[in-house]
Amino acid sequence: MNDTNDPSDLFPSGLHRLDMIPATQATDLLASFQCGQDVLDGWLATRAATAEKLGMARTFLLIGPDRKLDGYFCLSSATLMRDRLRRAAERQGMPGHVPAILLGRLAVAETLHGQGIGSILLAHALEQACRAAHGPAAAAMILVHPIDAAASRFYAKFDFRPLSGSEPAEGIEPAMYLPITTAAKLVMLFRQ
Ligand SMILES: CC(C)(COP(=O)(O)OP(=O)(O)OC[C@H]1O[C@@H](n2cnc3c(N)ncnc32)[C@H](O)[C@@H]1OP(=O)(O)O)[C@@H](O)C(=O)NCCC(=O)NCCS
């Protein structure tokens, strides 16, 4: 882990650390994670290491004080259609395919839900997305695909909005987005 990923200043306890996925294939750490959504647990256990190796997704692990895995998120690159952005100001000057960072998955261990860890983990994800977007390969938006209605409500608390034209269909939540500029402001708020 390098210092720039050190979340001790975002986690008041200073006891958590953010780590990259181990180079070795699925370890016990990954296989034992349970967030209450089998799809997210299964992806971490069986796909995350390969996704990392193939350059498809970068996975960040939240290691707790007892060295257990308390949460994770992953990021990759994506595009979204300019016409799906809700505000004229967001569409202004954008190409048809708007460069974005995909927050592909974010999950907290089920035993720790409701303690604010998801919010702080999201703050870290936004911070990493902002870093990526302000790096050599630019991006203007953050995109998420909420797994269910509860996940949509969670993201909506942080100003993510559904893409325009994606009405809720049975069992499928609309994708949501957040401008990088808004994400940067949210990260600043978390740091205050
Ligand atoms: C969604 C998830 C990450 C939230 O983590 P958490 O640590 O429980 O969330 P927090 O305690 O930080 O709560 C943050 C806010 O979101 C709200 N929230 C959390 N989970 C929620 C849910 N399932 N439905 C609606 N609101 C929710 C909380 O009430 C809180 O709002 P408040 O500040 O107004 O009280 C966690 O429930 C989880 O891992 N779920 C399974 C995986 C998942 O659904 N991931 C979503 C991305 S696909």
The ligand as an SDF file (V2000), in Angstrom:
LIG
                    3D

 48 50  0  0  0  0  0  0  0  0999 V2000
  -24.9780   -0.3350    0.4830 C   0  0  0  0  0  0  0  0  0  0  0  0
  -23.9140   -0.5260    1.5600 C   0  0  0  0  0  0  0  0  0  0  0  0
  -22.5410   -0.3970    0.9140 C   0  0  0  0  0  0  0  0  0  0  0  0
  -24.0830    0.5840    2.6030 C   0  0  0  0  0  0  0  0  0  0  0  0
  -23.0540    0.4350    3.5720 O   0  0  0  0  0  0  0  0  0  0  0  0
  -23.2960    0.8740    5.1030 P   0  0  0  0  0  0  0  0  0  0  0  0
  -22.0000    0.8470    5.7850 O   0  0  0  0  0  0  0  0  0  0  0  0
  -24.3880    0.0510    5.6860 O   0  0  0  0  0  0  0  0  0  0  0  0
  -23.8350    2.3720    4.9000 O   0  0  0  0  0  0  0  0  0  0  0  0
  -23.7270    3.5820    5.9230 P   0  0  0  0  0  0  0  0  0  0  0  0
  -23.8720    3.0810    7.3220 O   0  0  0  0  0  0  0  0  0  0  0  0
  -22.5220    4.3790    5.6070 O   0  0  0  0  0  0  0  0  0  0  0  0
  -25.0240    4.4160    5.5300 O   0  0  0  0  0  0  0  0  0  0  0  0
  -24.9260    5.5540    4.7120 C   0  0  0  0  0  0  0  0  0  0  0  0
  -26.2870    6.1050    4.4210 C   0  0  0  0  0  0  0  0  0  0  0  0
  -26.9280    5.2770    3.4690 O   0  0  0  0  0  0  0  0  0  0  0  0
  -28.1280    4.7560    4.0020 C   0  0  0  0  0  0  0  0  0  0  0  0
  -28.2340    3.3680    3.6100 N   0  0  0  0  0  0  0  0  0  0  0  0
  -27.3240    2.4010    3.8320 C   0  0  0  0  0  0  0  0  0  0  0  0
  -27.7760    1.2410    3.3370 N   0  0  0  0  0  0  0  0  0  0  0  0
  -28.9910    1.5150    2.8060 C   0  0  0  0  0  0  0  0  0  0  0  0
  -29.9490    0.7450    2.1730 C   0  0  0  0  0  0  0  0  0  0  0  0
  -29.7760   -0.5770    1.9850 N   0  0  0  0  0  0  0  0  0  0  0  0
  -31.0860    1.3260    1.7500 N   0  0  0  0  0  0  0  0  0  0  0  0
  -31.2700    2.6490    1.9330 C   0  0  0  0  0  0  0  0  0  0  0  0
  -30.4000    3.4590    2.5460 N   0  0  0  0  0  0  0  0  0  0  0  0
  -29.2700    2.8840    2.9680 C   0  0  0  0  0  0  0  0  0  0  0  0
  -27.9950    4.8700    5.5170 C   0  0  0  0  0  0  0  0  0  0  0  0
  -29.2490    4.9890    6.1670 O   0  0  0  0  0  0  0  0  0  0  0  0
  -27.1820    6.1280    5.6600 C   0  0  0  0  0  0  0  0  0  0  0  0
  -27.9970    7.2790    5.5530 O   0  0  0  0  0  0  0  0  0  0  0  0
  -28.0200    8.3900    6.7250 P   0  0  0  0  0  0  0  0  0  0  0  0
  -26.6190    8.9380    6.7310 O   0  0  0  0  0  0  0  0  0  0  0  0
  -29.0360    9.3530    6.2710 O   0  0  0  0  0  0  0  0  0  0  0  0
  -28.3620    7.6340    7.9670 O   0  0  0  0  0  0  0  0  0  0  0  0
  -24.0700   -1.8920    2.2900 C   0  0  0  0  0  0  0  0  0  0  0  0
  -25.3920   -1.9990    2.7610 O   0  0  0  0  0  0  0  0  0  0  0  0
  -23.7430   -3.0810    1.4260 C   0  0  0  0  0  0  0  0  0  0  0  0
  -22.5950   -3.4970    1.3210 O   0  0  0  0  0  0  0  0  0  0  0  0
  -24.7870   -3.7070    0.8180 N   0  0  0  0  0  0  0  0  0  0  0  0
  -24.5910   -4.8940    0.0160 C   0  0  0  0  0  0  0  0  0  0  0  0
  -23.8870   -4.5660   -1.2910 C   0  0  0  0  0  0  0  0  0  0  0  0
  -24.5860   -3.4500   -2.0480 C   0  0  0  0  0  0  0  0  0  0  0  0
  -25.7930   -3.3740   -2.1270 O   0  0  0  0  0  0  0  0  0  0  0  0
  -23.7780   -2.5670   -2.6410 N   0  0  0  0  0  0  0  0  0  0  0  0
  -24.3010   -1.4110   -3.3420 C   0  0  0  0  0  0  0  0  0  0  0  0
  -23.5760   -1.1630   -4.5790 C   0  0  0  0  0  0  0  0  0  0  0  0
  -23.9580   -2.2770   -5.9030 S   0  0  0  0  0  0  0  0  0  0  0  0
  1  2  1  0
  2  3  1  0
  2  4  1  0
  2 36  1  0
  4  5  1  0
  5  6  1  0
  6  7  2  0
  6  8  1  0
  6  9  1  0
  9 10  1  0
 10 11  2  0
 10 12  1  0
 10 13  1  0
 13 14  1  0
 14 15  1  0
 15 16  1  0
 15 30  1  0
 16 17  1  0
 17 18  1  0
 17 28  1  0
 18 19  1  0
 18 27  1  0
 19 20  2  0
 20 21  1  0
 21 22  1  0
 21 27  2  0
 22 23  1  0
 22 24  2  0
 24 25  1  0
 25 26  2  0
 26 27  1  0
 28 29  1  0
 28 30  1  0
 30 31  1  0
 31 32  1  0
 32 33  2  0
 32 34  1  0
 32 35  1  0
 36 37  1  0
 36 38  1  0
 38 39  2  0
 38 40  1  0
 40 41  1  0
 41 42  1  0
 42 43  1  0
 43 44  2  0
 43 45  1  0
 45 46  1  0
 46 47  1  0
 47 48  1  0
M  END
$$$$
